[in-house]
Amino acid sequence: MFENLQILFATDFSLNSKPALAIYKLLQKQYKIKLTLIHVVVSFWKNWFSSEDYNKEALQRLHLWQKKFFKENDPKKLKILVGNPAENIIAYANRHKPDLILLGIKGHKKNTRYRTTDTAENIVRYVEKSSVLVCKSITISRVLCGIDGSPHSAKALKQAIDFSRRFGAELHIVLVLPPVDFNPLGLSQVKIKKEESKFKKNYINKMQPFLNEFKLTGIKVRKHFLWGLPAEVILDLAEDLEADLIILGAKGHSVLHHIFIGSTTEKVLAHTSCSLLVIK
């Protein structure tokens, strides 16, 4: 759970940064923040000769942003890097370990949902210790947190409760039920529904000790126990509830020595229409 926040705010100076700016202002009212602003200059051989001039211009603009939007004036907290945006942000974050990386990104429309940019996806995957908030919404009034009883989902729920208290947000906790553990062959529909109902009740009872670990007093909470594929259920529910923020946990280190955020978080990250906070 966040206390005092060290935030790395990555910006490309575009309108895509506006949601992240709005969320930063909300966080600023609730937390004591140490801020670093970062901008990565995408460099190619053809503009190598003019890159130094652009670096100066970018630093100048970052300084203006610092004073205008963040009410600060500390040149030491401004970072201009050159190269691939994702690689530079990941390397900086892994070296300095901020609590939270704030990203404002533009989604690419695909069918009815918006695909998150590759830059944001790579940052979430490969940053080792820092949580990442990919900002698409400008408010935190309805929070959706996916749980599965694991330690990483416990971290996510703890943060979701904290956000809901601080921002007066409505909290929706969703548990996606696993496939029913019985053989339906030869059973009537009535019998199948009865077995499904029994399975659901037993599974929820097994999850109750996990839920009892969290104090939910003082906030408006609704729990959802739903069948389906976890990522699809979370994405559908977020759309139906018009959620502002989804909070999920990352699973930990994989054998490839980067963060394995889990297939559910991967898919939600790629297609969410609202903001997503991945807790590490």
Secondary structure, DSSP 8 states (H G I E B T S, - for coil): --SSEEEEEE--SSGGGHHHHHHHHHHHHHS-EEEEEEEEE---GGGGGGHHHHHHHHHHHHHHHHHHHH----GGGEEEEES-HHHHHHHHHHHH--SEEEEE---EEETTEEE--HHHHHHHHH-SS-EEEEE--S--SEEEEEE-SSHHHHHHHHHHHHHHHHHT-EEEEEEEE---SS--TT--HHHHHHHHHHHHHHHHHHHHHHHHTS--TTS-EEEEEEES-HHHHHHHHHHHHT-SEEEEE--EE-TTSSEE--HHHHHHHHH-SSEEEEE-
